[in-house]
Amino acid sequence: MSVFENKKYILIGDRDGIPGESLRAVVEHIPGSEVVFATTECFV
């Protein structure tokens, strides 16, 4: 069992880095995980 399983996630991606939807795609493959909120922001 991984420490990442059976958790809820809030994902904040970066426009010039890793977008939030890419993070969501990875996290959704973790058993029992739930993405509560995912967004991509621009940090200047």
FENNORMO-V905060 format. One record per run of one state. SS is the DSSP state (a for helix, b for strand, c for the rest). FROM is the first residue (numbers start at 1). TO is the last residue. Records with the same first field share a line. If there is no record, write none. Layout:
SS: FROM-TO + FROM-TO
This chain:
c: 1-7 + 15-19 + 28-33 + 42-44
b: 8-14 + 34-41
a: 20-27
